[in-house]
Amino acid sequence: GKPQQSSGRQAKIWEAYESDPNQPGIPSGYDGTNASISKVKRVTIKLSPDVDRMRLEEANYNKVQSGLFSGRFVSKIEYTPGVPSSDRNVDGKCTALVIEAGEYDLKALLSARKGMPLRGRALRDAAASAGQCIQAVHSSNLVWTDLKTENFIVIGNNNLNEEVNDVNGKMGLPGVKGIDLESVIPVRNNPIDYTPEAAPPEFARALLAGEAPGVLFGFFF
């Protein structure tokens, strides 16, 4: 299929599956029956020519998942610089980051609910995941400058339609995990990227006043 464009603009996001080492091209766990489809391990591949940003994101995953609080982030499966390709324009010039794949993100879920907020157990699960991710980032002396609903995905729960209709949140959202750490920076540093919807008011005002380069990000949460 076609890749998605990441919020970092240069990166492309691909959905793939883990291949069986004994049968190249066949998904691991798939035996040809419909019942085995659920056993196939899907992954997300982030491919980018921006080596420095990819190296930074990989380092950030390592930091937040090895500290005192690991948070609820997706698992980092593999990091490969200089990915070989049959395309000469890409061969050896891109870096790949392979992570755990999700079914959908919270932004898509909220959009499908047409303005109806999360409630009950679903809200508690999503809030707990966000809180633990922030705790892990801050305990590592880092700041997550792109904290938004789009960067929380639901793992192992392909029940989007049911979640949309779960008005009171009784089903819950136990598989919510954080992704996209390429914009995470050390505390008291300048932001290297931002999304308007996720930017703190202080930064937005400084940006409009032409003073953004002087803004240092601390712990806002």
C-alpha positions as CSV (number, residue, x, y, z in Angstrom):
1,G,0.0,0.0,0.0
2,K,0.9,3.7,0.1
3,P,2.8,5.1,3.1
4,Q,1.4,7.9,5.3
5,Q,3.2,11.1,5.9
6,S,4.4,11.6,9.5
7,S,3.9,14.8,11.4
8,G,7.7,15.3,11.0
9,R,7.0,15.8,7.3
10,Q,10.1,14.0,5.9
11,A,9.3,10.6,7.3
12,K,7.0,8.0,5.6
13,I,5.0,5.6,7.7
14,W,4.5,2.1,6.4
15,E,2.4,-0.8,7.8
16,A,3.9,-4.2,7.5
17,Y,4.0,-7.6,9.2
18,E,6.7,-9.7,10.8
19,S,7.9,-12.3,8.3
20,D,8.3,-16.0,9.0
21,P,12.1,-16.7,9.1
22,N,11.5,-20.1,7.5
23,Q,9.2,-18.9,4.8
24,P,10.2,-15.5,3.4
25,G,7.2,-13.3,2.4
26,I,4.8,-15.3,4.6
27,P,3.6,-13.5,7.8
28,S,4.9,-15.2,11.0
29,G,2.0,-17.1,12.6
30,Y,-0.1,-17.4,9.5
31,D,-0.9,-20.9,8.3
32,G,-3.3,-20.1,5.5
33,T,-6.5,-20.2,7.6
34,N,-8.7,-17.2,8.5
35,A,-8.3,-18.2,12.2
36,S,-4.6,-17.6,12.1
37,I,-4.9,-14.0,10.8
38,S,-5.2,-12.7,14.3
39,K,-1.9,-14.3,15.2
40,V,0.0,-12.3,12.6
41,K,2.2,-9.7,14.2
42,R,1.8,-6.3,12.5
43,V,4.5,-3.6,12.8
44,T,4.9,0.0,11.8
45,I,8.0,1.2,9.9
46,K,9.0,4.8,10.0
47,L,11.4,5.6,7.1
48,S,13.2,8.9,6.9
49,P,16.3,10.5,5.2
50,D,16.7,12.7,8.3
51,V,19.3,10.6,10.0
52,D,19.7,13.0,13.0
53,R,16.0,13.2,13.8
54,M,15.7,9.4,13.6
55,R,18.7,8.9,15.8
56,L,17.2,11.3,18.3
57,E,13.9,9.4,18.3
58,E,15.6,6.1,18.8
59,A,17.6,7.5,21.7
60,N,14.5,8.9,23.2
61,Y,12.7,5.5,23.1
62,N,15.7,4.0,24.8
63,K,15.8,6.7,27.5
64,V,12.1,6.7,28.5
65,Q,11.8,2.9,28.5
66,S,14.9,2.2,30.5
67,G,14.4,4.8,33.3
68,L,12.7,4.6,36.7
69,F,9.3,4.8,35.0
70,S,9.0,3.1,31.6
71,G,5.6,4.6,30.7
72,R,3.2,3.0,28.2
73,F,5.0,3.5,25.0
74,V,5.0,1.2,22.0
75,S,7.8,-1.4,21.9
76,K,10.8,-0.5,19.8
77,I,11.6,-3.5,17.7
78,E,14.4,-2.5,15.4
79,Y,16.5,0.5,14.4
80,T,18.4,0.3,11.1
81,P,20.4,3.2,9.6
82,G,21.4,3.1,5.9
83,V,18.5,0.9,4.8
84,P,19.3,-0.8,1.4
85,S,16.8,-0.3,-1.4
86,S,16.5,-1.1,-5.1
87,D,15.7,2.6,-5.6
88,R,19.1,4.4,-6.1
89,N,17.7,7.6,-4.8
90,V,16.9,5.9,-1.5
91,D,19.5,3.2,-1.2
92,G,21.6,3.7,2.0
93,K,20.2,7.2,2.5
94,C,17.3,6.4,4.8
95,T,17.0,5.2,8.4
96,A,14.2,2.8,9.5
97,L,12.6,2.6,13.0
98,V,10.4,-0.4,13.4
99,I,7.8,-0.3,16.3
100,E,4.7,-2.0,17.5
101,A,1.7,-1.3,15.3
102,G,-1.7,-0.1,16.5
103,E,-5.2,-0.4,15.1
104,Y,-6.2,3.3,15.3
105,D,-5.3,6.4,17.3
106,L,-7.3,8.4,19.8
107,K,-7.8,11.3,17.3
108,A,-9.5,8.9,14.8
109,L,-11.7,7.5,17.6
110,L,-12.8,10.9,18.9
111,S,-13.4,12.0,15.3
112,A,-15.6,9.0,14.7
113,R,-17.5,9.7,17.9
114,K,-18.5,13.1,16.3
115,G,-17.7,15.3,19.3
116,M,-18.8,12.8,22.0
117,P,-16.0,12.6,24.6
118,L,-14.6,9.5,26.2
119,R,-16.3,8.6,29.4
120,G,-16.0,6.0,32.2
121,R,-13.5,3.3,32.0
122,A,-12.3,4.3,28.5
123,L,-11.5,7.8,29.7
124,R,-9.6,6.4,32.7
125,D,-7.6,4.0,30.6
126,A,-6.6,6.7,28.1
127,A,-5.8,9.2,30.9
128,A,-3.7,6.6,32.8
129,S,-1.7,5.8,29.7
130,A,-1.0,9.5,28.9
131,G,-0.1,10.2,32.6
132,Q,2.4,7.3,32.7
133,C,4.0,8.4,29.4
134,I,4.4,11.9,30.7
135,Q,5.8,10.6,33.9
136,A,8.4,8.5,32.0
137,V,9.4,11.4,29.8
138,H,9.8,13.9,32.7
139,S,11.6,11.4,35.0
140,S,14.2,11.1,32.2
141,N,14.6,15.0,32.2
142,L,12.9,15.3,28.8
143,V,10.0,17.3,27.5
144,W,7.4,15.9,25.0
145,T,6.6,18.9,22.8
146,D,4.1,17.0,20.6
147,L,1.7,15.5,23.2
148,K,-1.6,15.1,21.3
149,T,-4.4,12.5,20.7
150,E,-2.9,11.5,17.4
151,N,0.2,10.2,19.2
152,F,-1.7,7.7,21.3
153,I,-2.7,4.5,19.5
154,V,-4.7,1.5,20.5
155,I,-2.9,-1.9,20.4
156,G,-4.6,-5.3,20.0
157,N,-8.1,-4.0,19.9
158,N,-9.7,-3.8,16.5
159,N,-13.1,-2.7,17.8
160,L,-13.3,0.8,16.5
161,N,-17.0,0.6,15.7
162,E,-17.8,-0.8,19.1
163,E,-15.7,1.9,20.9
164,V,-17.5,4.6,18.9
165,N,-20.9,3.4,20.1
166,D,-19.7,2.7,23.7
167,V,-21.3,5.9,25.0
168,N,-20.5,5.3,28.7
169,G,-17.0,3.8,28.1
170,K,-17.8,0.5,29.7
171,M,-15.5,-1.4,27.3
172,G,-12.5,0.5,28.3
173,L,-9.3,1.2,26.3
174,P,-6.6,-1.0,27.9
175,G,-4.3,-1.0,24.9
176,V,-3.5,2.7,24.6
177,K,0.2,3.5,24.1
178,G,2.3,6.5,23.2
179,I,4.2,6.9,19.9
180,D,6.3,9.5,18.0
181,L,9.2,10.7,20.2
182,E,11.2,12.5,17.5
183,S,10.3,15.9,19.0
184,V,11.2,15.0,22.6
185,I,13.9,17.4,23.9
186,P,16.0,17.8,27.1
187,V,14.3,20.0,29.7
188,R,15.0,23.7,29.3
189,N,15.9,23.4,25.6
190,N,14.4,25.0,22.5
191,P,11.7,23.0,20.7
192,I,12.8,21.5,17.4
193,D,9.3,20.8,16.1
194,Y,5.7,21.5,17.2
195,T,2.1,21.0,16.3
196,P,-0.1,24.1,16.8
197,E,-2.9,22.1,18.5
198,A,-0.3,20.7,21.0
199,A,1.8,23.9,21.6
200,P,1.6,25.5,25.1
201,P,0.1,29.0,25.1
202,E,3.4,30.5,26.1
203,F,5.1,29.2,23.0
204,A,2.2,30.2,20.7
205,R,2.4,33.8,21.9
206,A,6.2,33.8,21.5
207,L,5.9,32.4,18.0
208,L,3.4,35.1,16.9
209,A,5.7,37.7,18.4
210,G,8.7,36.4,16.5
211,E,10.4,35.3,19.8
212,A,10.0,31.5,19.5
213,P,13.8,30.8,19.2
214,G,14.2,32.1,22.8
215,V,11.6,29.9,24.3
216,L,12.9,27.1,26.6
217,F,10.5,24.2,27.3
218,G,10.1,23.0,30.9
219,F,7.6,20.7,32.6
220,F,4.1,22.1,31.8
221,F,2.2,19.1,33.1
